[in-house]
Amino acid sequence: MANNRQYRRKMHQKVDDMPTSFSGMFGNVVKILIGIVVILVLFYFLTVYLLERDTTSSTIDTTPAEADIQYQEILAGNSFSKSDSHYYVLYYDMSDEDLKSLYTNIISTYEEDDTKDPIYTVDMSSTFNQKYSSDKSNPSVESLDDLKISTATLIEFRDGNVVDYVEGEDAIRDTLN
């Protein structure tokens, strides 16, 4: 009988020590599913939090911006090749806000009359136009190769040729009036 008890005890221990493949696999699947659900819930709340924070922190500015009047700005290299038969080109440093305001007003007054010839502007502060900027201007310019601008300058063109060359605010204002 003692042998029988020992045998039963050994068998009972072996059965208890032997993991069943079904219960172990089921436990692993449950753990993986719980992990996936936790990650999805975390991503959901993180996304909702970030979206909500983004919409509350950024306010939409509905005030109208100041209009920046843009006339037909061209590069200095295109001065002699416009398709208009008669036109003006105004060269000045647009990075200077005072000059920009002054010449914008002069151009606006000029363009109030729709029958006047077109006027183009060239920003001499632009790196694309630096080639034509100089300490000494060339009033007797006849081609693009001769173009040298030192101060605010208005050139009148007819059929791609220079008709008139004026420098300075007063002379430009007088020419355009």
C-alpha positions as CSV (number, residue, x, y, z in Angstrom):
1,M,0.0,0.0,0.0
2,A,2.8,2.3,0.7
3,N,4.1,1.7,-2.8
4,N,0.7,2.5,-4.2
5,R,0.6,5.8,-2.3
6,Q,4.0,6.8,-3.5
7,Y,3.1,5.8,-7.0
8,R,0.0,8.0,-6.9
9,R,1.9,10.9,-5.4
10,K,4.5,10.7,-8.1
11,M,1.8,10.5,-10.8
12,H,-0.1,13.4,-9.2
13,Q,3.1,15.5,-9.1
14,K,3.9,14.7,-12.8
15,V,0.4,15.7,-13.9
16,D,0.5,18.9,-11.9
17,D,4.0,19.7,-13.2
18,M,3.1,19.1,-16.8
19,P,1.8,22.2,-18.5
20,T,-1.0,21.7,-20.9
21,S,-0.3,23.3,-24.2
22,F,-3.8,24.7,-24.6
23,S,-3.8,26.6,-21.3
24,G,-0.3,28.0,-21.9
25,M,-1.1,29.1,-25.5
26,F,-4.4,30.6,-24.4
27,G,-2.7,32.6,-21.7
28,N,-0.2,34.0,-24.2
29,V,-2.9,35.0,-26.7
30,V,-4.8,36.8,-23.9
31,K,-1.7,38.6,-22.8
32,I,-0.9,39.7,-26.4
33,L,-4.5,40.9,-27.0
34,I,-4.5,42.9,-23.7
35,G,-1.2,44.5,-24.8
36,I,-2.6,45.5,-28.2
37,V,-5.7,46.9,-26.6
38,V,-3.6,49.0,-24.1
39,I,-1.4,50.3,-27.0
40,L,-4.5,51.3,-29.1
41,V,-6.2,53.0,-26.2
42,L,-2.9,54.9,-25.4
43,F,-2.6,56.1,-29.1
44,Y,-6.3,57.0,-29.2
45,F,-6.1,59.3,-26.1
46,L,-2.7,60.7,-27.2
47,T,-4.2,61.6,-30.6
48,V,-7.3,63.1,-29.1
49,Y,-5.2,65.1,-26.6
50,L,-2.8,66.4,-29.3
51,L,-5.6,67.3,-31.7
52,E,-7.6,69.1,-29.0
53,R,-4.6,71.0,-27.8
54,D,-3.7,72.0,-31.4
55,T,-7.2,73.4,-32.1
56,T,-7.4,75.3,-28.8
57,S,-3.9,76.8,-29.0
58,S,-4.0,78.0,-32.5
59,T,-6.4,80.9,-33.0
60,I,-7.4,81.9,-36.5
61,D,-6.7,85.5,-37.2
62,T,-9.6,86.9,-39.2
63,T,-8.3,90.5,-39.3
64,P,-7.6,91.5,-42.9
65,A,-4.0,91.9,-43.7
66,E,-2.7,95.2,-45.1
67,A,-2.8,95.1,-48.8
68,D,0.6,95.2,-50.5
69,I,0.1,96.8,-53.9
70,Q,2.1,94.9,-56.5
71,Y,2.7,96.7,-59.7
72,Q,4.3,94.9,-62.6
73,E,7.7,94.1,-61.2
74,I,10.3,92.9,-63.7
75,L,13.9,92.1,-63.6
76,A,16.3,94.8,-64.9
77,G,17.4,92.4,-67.6
78,N,13.9,92.5,-69.1
79,S,13.8,96.3,-69.4
80,F,14.6,96.5,-73.1
81,S,12.5,93.5,-74.2
82,K,8.9,94.3,-73.1
83,S,6.2,93.7,-75.7
84,D,4.6,97.1,-75.2
85,S,5.5,99.7,-77.8
86,H,5.7,102.5,-75.2
87,Y,6.4,102.0,-71.5
88,Y,8.2,103.2,-68.5
89,V,10.5,101.4,-66.1
90,L,11.2,102.7,-62.6
91,Y,14.3,101.4,-60.9
92,Y,14.7,101.9,-57.1
93,D,15.6,100.1,-53.9
94,M,12.4,98.5,-52.7
95,S,14.0,97.4,-49.4
96,D,13.9,101.0,-48.2
97,E,10.3,101.3,-46.9
98,D,10.2,105.1,-47.3
99,L,11.3,104.9,-51.0
100,K,8.8,102.1,-51.6
101,S,6.0,104.1,-50.1
102,L,6.9,107.3,-52.0
103,Y,7.2,105.6,-55.4
104,T,4.1,103.5,-54.8
105,N,2.1,106.7,-54.3
106,I,3.7,108.2,-57.5
107,I,2.8,105.1,-59.5
108,S,-0.7,104.9,-58.1
109,T,-1.4,108.5,-59.1
110,Y,0.1,107.9,-62.5
111,E,-2.1,104.8,-63.1
112,E,-5.3,106.4,-62.1
113,D,-5.6,107.4,-65.7
114,D,-6.1,104.2,-67.6
115,T,-5.0,105.7,-70.9
116,K,-1.4,106.2,-69.8
117,D,1.3,103.9,-70.9
118,P,2.3,100.9,-68.7
119,I,4.9,101.3,-66.0
120,Y,7.1,98.5,-64.7
121,T,9.2,98.5,-61.5
122,V,12.6,97.0,-60.8
123,D,13.8,96.2,-57.3
124,M,17.4,97.2,-57.3
125,S,17.9,95.6,-53.9
126,S,17.2,92.2,-55.4
127,T,20.3,90.0,-56.0
128,F,19.0,89.4,-59.5
129,N,19.4,93.1,-60.3
130,Q,22.7,93.7,-58.6
131,K,24.6,93.5,-61.9
132,Y,23.0,96.7,-63.0
133,S,23.5,98.6,-59.7
134,S,26.5,101.0,-59.7
135,D,28.0,104.0,-57.8
136,K,27.8,106.0,-61.0
137,S,24.7,106.0,-63.3
138,N,24.8,106.0,-67.1
139,P,22.2,108.5,-68.5
140,S,23.3,107.7,-72.1
141,V,22.2,104.1,-71.9
142,E,21.4,102.5,-75.2
143,S,21.4,98.8,-74.4
144,L,21.2,96.4,-71.5
145,D,25.0,96.1,-71.4
146,D,25.2,99.9,-70.7
147,L,22.5,99.9,-68.0
148,K,24.0,101.3,-64.7
149,I,21.6,102.5,-61.9
150,S,22.9,104.4,-58.9
151,T,19.7,106.1,-57.5
152,A,16.0,106.0,-58.2
153,T,15.7,106.2,-62.0
154,L,12.8,106.3,-64.5
155,I,13.6,105.3,-68.1
156,E,11.1,105.8,-70.9
157,F,11.2,103.2,-73.7
158,R,9.6,103.2,-77.1
159,D,10.0,100.0,-79.2
160,G,12.7,98.8,-76.9
161,N,14.8,101.9,-77.2
162,V,15.5,104.5,-74.5
163,V,13.6,107.7,-75.2
164,D,14.1,109.5,-71.8
165,Y,16.2,109.0,-68.7
166,V,15.5,110.8,-65.5
167,E,16.8,110.5,-61.9
168,G,15.5,111.7,-58.6
169,E,12.1,112.0,-57.0
170,D,11.2,115.4,-58.5
171,A,12.2,114.6,-62.0
172,I,10.4,111.2,-61.9
173,R,7.2,112.9,-60.4
174,D,7.3,115.6,-63.2
175,T,7.7,113.0,-66.0
176,L,4.8,110.9,-64.8
177,N,2.4,113.8,-64.3
